[in-house]
Amino acid sequence: MNVSTRWPWAFGAATAVGSIGPLALPGYPVRFLLPGIALFGTIIAASAVQSVWIGLHDRDGIGAKTWVGSDDYRE
């Protein structure tokens, strides 16, 4: 079996109207977007969790940090 007969859309073979091209395959664009979305989401989520964690501590930058909980946010 010839490779161009197995995947005619990949080698520019003549296609009929309504045939499936490479961009019409289900999930084709999503495969390229998922790694970027996952990386972006991981970085944003990690930054948000770290910000909350730092906000619940009192630290002057030199000594050890002290747990204060939500006391910094109360009036």
Buried (B, 14 or more C-beta within 10 A) or exposed (E): EEEEEEEBBEEEEEEEEEEEEEEEEEEEEEEEEEEEEEEEEEEEEEEEEEEEEEEBEEEEEEEEEEEBEEEEEEE
